[in-house]
Amino acid sequence: MISAARLSKTYGTGSTAVSALVDVSFAIAAGERVAILGKSGSGKSTLMNLIGGLDVPSAGTLTVAGRELGAISRTQLADYRLACVGFVFQSFHLIPSQTVEENVGLPLVLAKVGVSERKRRVREVLEAVGMSHRLGHKPTQLSGGERQRTAVARAIVGRPEVLLADEPTGNLDSATAGGVMDLLGDQVQQRGMTLLLVTHDEELARRYTGRTIRMKDGRAE
């Protein structure tokens, strides 16, 4: 599903250049749950951005679901993000002016899914994450846990092959965090997705994934 070979990412040039990733290589099979573990500045978020198609490599190759991401156009990268990848972020990134239903449906709007099919799929995933009773609410009317459940629904509504979760419990208390991670794990299993969990939390990695890629100073250990 995901293969990296001597993957590198450098920002800037000359004396101001910063190597965020250096010769990183790994392979992840379809359906695996893998943690990318490391401290702040280790390169883990850069790696997630590359896998998510939000940035492109400086060197090496990165192939996801048969696409070599460094060799395709920006338009093809945008199509890849819509069709193949779901994102769950620490800060939710919900649109304040939109309802829960509208936030979750946004990826389907961008993918030009018809209105009736869009409504059906949005309501299906909101039911799955326990948020069907909040369809018309806006993010400011939700608790932190409800916001993250909404973000999970938005991430999976497009039926992605890969789910990228970047510190998904960082803004939640421990009890709420456990519930969100249990939900995330259940949805990954039910839908056959490949999960990459970006975290600095050893316990979270141990409990919810089967393998860990450890990052330090831009390198995979």
C-alpha positions in Angstrom: 0.0 0.0 0.0 2.7 2.5 1.0 6.4 2.3 0.0 9.2 4.8 0.6 12.7 4.4 -0.7 15.4 6.8 0.4 12.8 9.5 0.9 14.2 12.9 1.7 12.7 16.4 2.2 14.8 19.6 2.4 13.4 23.1 3.0 15.4 26.1 1.7 18.7 26.1 -0.1 22.4 26.6 0.6 23.4 27.6 4.1 19.8 28.0 5.2 18.7 24.5 4.1 16.9 22.3 6.6 16.8 18.5 6.2 13.4 17.5 7.6 13.7 13.9 6.3 16.8 12.0 5.3 16.9 8.7 3.4 13.8 7.2 5.0 12.8 3.8 3.7 9.9 1.5 4.8 6.9 -0.5 3.5 3.4 -0.7 4.9 0.9 -3.3 3.8 -2.7 -2.7 3.1 -4.8 -2.8 6.3 -1.8 -2.3 8.6 -2.0 0.0 11.6 1.3 1.8 12.0 2.4 4.5 14.4 4.9 7.1 13.3 6.5 7.9 16.7 8.9 10.8 17.6 9.4 14.0 19.5 8.6 17.4 18.1 11.0 18.1 15.2 11.7 14.5 14.5 10.2 14.6 11.0 7.1 12.7 11.7 4.7 15.4 10.5 6.7 16.0 7.4 6.4 12.4 6.6 2.7 12.5 7.1 2.4 15.5 4.8 4.3 13.7 2.1 2.1 10.6 2.4 -1.0 12.8 2.4 0.0 14.5 -0.8 0.3 17.9 1.0 3.9 18.2 0.0 6.3 16.5 -2.4 9.7 14.8 -1.8 13.0 16.4 -2.5 14.6 13.1 -3.3 13.8 9.4 -3.2 10.4 7.8 -4.1 7.1 7.5 -2.3 4.4 5.3 -3.7 0.9 5.0 -2.2 -1.8 2.8 -3.7 0.1 2.5 -7.0 0.8 6.3 -7.3 4.4 7.6 -7.2 3.6 10.9 -5.5 6.7 12.8 -6.5 6.0 12.1 -10.2 2.5 13.3 -10.6 1.0 16.8 -11.2 -0.6 19.0 -8.7 -4.0 18.2 -10.1 -3.3 14.5 -9.8 -2.2 15.1 -6.2 -5.4 16.8 -5.4 -7.4 13.9 -7.0 -5.2 11.5 -4.9 -6.1 13.4 -1.7 -9.8 13.2 -2.4 -9.9 9.6 -3.5 -7.3 7.9 -1.4 -6.5 9.7 1.8 -8.5 10.7 4.9 -7.1 13.2 7.5 -7.8 13.6 11.2 -5.9 16.5 12.8 -5.2 17.5 16.4 -7.0 20.8 15.9 -10.1 19.4 14.2 -10.1 22.0 11.3 -13.8 22.1 11.1 -15.4 25.1 9.3 -17.1 27.2 12.0 -19.8 28.6 9.8 -20.9 25.2 8.6 -23.1 22.6 10.3 -21.9 19.1 11.2 -23.6 17.7 8.2 -22.0 20.3 5.9 -18.5 19.9 7.3 -18.7 16.1 6.9 -20.1 16.4 3.3 -17.4 18.8 2.1 -15.1 16.1 0.7 -18.0 14.7 -1.3 -18.9 18.2 -2.6 -15.3 18.6 -3.8 -15.5 15.1 -5.4 -18.7 16.2 -7.2 -20.9 13.5 -5.6 -24.6 14.0 -6.2 -26.8 15.6 -3.5 -28.9 12.6 -2.7 -25.9 10.2 -2.5 -23.9 12.8 -0.5 -26.7 13.1 2.1 -27.0 9.4 2.3 -23.3 8.8 2.9 -22.9 11.7 5.3 -25.8 10.5 7.5 -24.4 6.9 7.3 -21.0 7.9 8.7 -22.5 10.3 11.3 -24.6 7.4 12.5 -21.5 5.2 12.7 -19.6 7.8 14.8 -22.5 8.5 17.1 -23.1 12.1 15.8 -26.4 11.7 13.9 -28.2 13.7 16.5 -26.0 16.7 15.8 -26.6 17.2 12.1 -27.6 20.8 12.3 -25.2 21.9 15.0 -22.1 24.0 14.3 -18.6 23.3 15.8 -19.0 25.9 18.5 -22.0 24.0 19.9 -20.0 20.8 20.2 -17.7 19.4 22.9 -14.1 18.6 22.0 -14.9 14.9 21.7 -17.9 15.7 19.4 -15.7 17.8 17.2 -13.2 15.1 16.8 -15.9 12.5 16.1 -17.2 14.9 13.4 -13.6 15.1 12.0 -13.4 11.3 11.9 -16.6 11.2 10.0 -15.3 13.8 7.5 -12.1 11.7 7.1 -13.9 8.5 6.3 -16.9 9.7 4.3 -14.9 9.6 1.1 -14.0 5.9 1.7 -10.3 6.4 1.7 -7.8 3.6 1.5 -5.4 5.4 3.9 -6.3 7.2 7.1 -3.7 9.7 8.5 -4.3 10.7 12.1 -1.9 13.4 13.3 -2.0 13.6 17.1 -5.8 13.1 17.0 -6.2 13.2 20.8 -3.8 16.1 21.6 -6.6 18.5 22.4 -8.7 16.0 24.4 -8.8 14.9 28.0 -7.8 11.3 28.7 -11.3 9.8 29.0 -12.5 11.5 25.8 -9.3 10.6 24.0 -9.8 6.9 24.8 -13.3 7.0 23.3 -12.2 8.7 20.2 -9.3 6.3 19.6 -11.6 3.3 20.2 -14.0 4.8 17.6 -11.1 5.4 15.2 -9.8 1.9 15.6 -13.3 0.4 15.0 -13.9 2.4 11.9 -10.5 1.5 10.5 -11.2 -2.2 11.0 -14.7 -2.2 9.7 -13.7 -0.3 6.5 -10.4 -2.1 5.9 -8.4 1.1 5.9 -4.6 1.4 6.4 -4.0 3.6 9.5 -0.9 5.8 10.1 -1.1 7.3 13.6 1.4 10.2 14.1 2.1 10.6 17.8 4.7 11.2 20.5 2.7 9.0 22.9 4.3 5.5 23.4 1.2 4.2 25.1 -1.1 5.3 22.3 1.1 3.7 19.7 1.3 0.5 21.6 -2.4 0.2 22.3 -3.8 1.2 18.9 -1.2 0.0 16.3 0.7 -3.1 15.5 4.0 -1.6 14.4 6.0 1.5 15.0 8.2 3.6 12.8 10.4 5.7 15.1 11.6 9.0 13.8 14.6 11.0 15.1 16.4 13.9 13.5 14.6 13.2 10.2 15.6 9.6 10.0 13.6 6.4 10.6 15.1 4.1 13.2 
